[in-house]
Amino acid sequence: MRHRKRNAKLGRKTEHRNLMLANLVCSLIKHKRIVTTLARAKAARSVAEKIVTLGKKGTLHARRLAAARLHYRRPGQHLRKDEKIKWRQREDVLRILFEEIAPGFKDRNGGYTRIIKLGGTRGRWAGQRRGDAARRAILEWVEFSTPAPAPAAQEGAATQPAQPAAPPGESK
């Protein structure tokens, strides 16, 4: 009997399932939205919400717990300074989680993710994966603020050609 066993097995052994869910959550942190099967989205939701709760704490201990749960590894090769900065901006999931995502949810008590079921009633394969007819869904952050577009005044100034600056010591 499976009484009080609440995790979905997803047809995988424990270690494989934990790594797969960690990879899904890392992709969600990096891309802010992922498309996956409905069962995986439901399983990854609980992991993602626990990770955001750790991110809201912001302590060193919480950062280490999140790194352990996400199986976080820094790049093994030595990177140049510009490559390291680029990697940190785009790929460093702990930095993105603790500095961008978690502060956005500081006033929210749970419910950080949303699952949107794909498809509808039209067509034979609507909302289903073609190979095995698995239901697909979008897993995304709730109320995640995106960068605001630039104001129109700045766009108008950018379209005008820049005038060359006068050399130092000369006045007009």
C-alpha positions, 0 to 999 in steps of 0.5 A: 500500500502507498499510504502517505507516499506523496512523491510522484515516481515518474517511472524513474529510480530515486537518484534519477528522479531527484537529478531530473527535478533539480535540472528542471528547477535549474532550467526554470530559474535560468529561463523563468518558464519551461515546457514539460509534461504535466506530471513533471511540472507538478513534481517540480513545483514543490521542489521549486517552491522549497528552493525559493523559500530557501532563497528568501532566507538568504543565509549562507546555510540556506545557500548551501542547502539550495546548492546541495538540492540543485546539485550545483556545480561551478564550471570545472575548467578555468575561465577567463575573467570575461567568460566568468562574468558572462557565466555568472550573469547567465548560468549561475543559478544560485546567484539568479535565485538569491539575487533576482528571484527570491527578493521578488517574492519577499512579500509572498507566502508560498505559491511562487509557481503556476502550471498552465496546461497546454492544448485544448479540444481542437485537433488530435494532438492538442496539448499532447506530446506526439510520441507518447501522448503525454499531457504538456504544461508550462511551469512558470513563476507567478508575478515575476517582474520583467524589466520595464521597456525604455521610455519613449524619450530615451528612444528618440534621443537614441535615433538621432545621430550623436554630435562629435564632442569638442576637443578639450580646451576648445569652446563653441 
